[in-house]
């Protein structure tokens, strides 16, 4: 876990939770990391997310699935939750 944490520390990660999900130093760092993750997924750098909608992506990314989280991300990005992440670029 230490090497994984050091690999993402530049994104503002300060630790991981019991499910091995990243904990960020603040909301802005977490949102910037999410945007980078979405960009990587949209560019097919993250194969499990290929052709996902934003809702599908967030239900994988933010376990357990939470539609309110997806709606919040969509609102911040100014899009609908059913948009394909590749269309976000």
Secondary structure by P-SEA (a helix, b strand, c coil): caaaaaaaccccccccccccccccccaaaaaaaaaaaaaaaaaccccccccccaaaaaaaacccccaaaaaaaaaaacccccccccccc
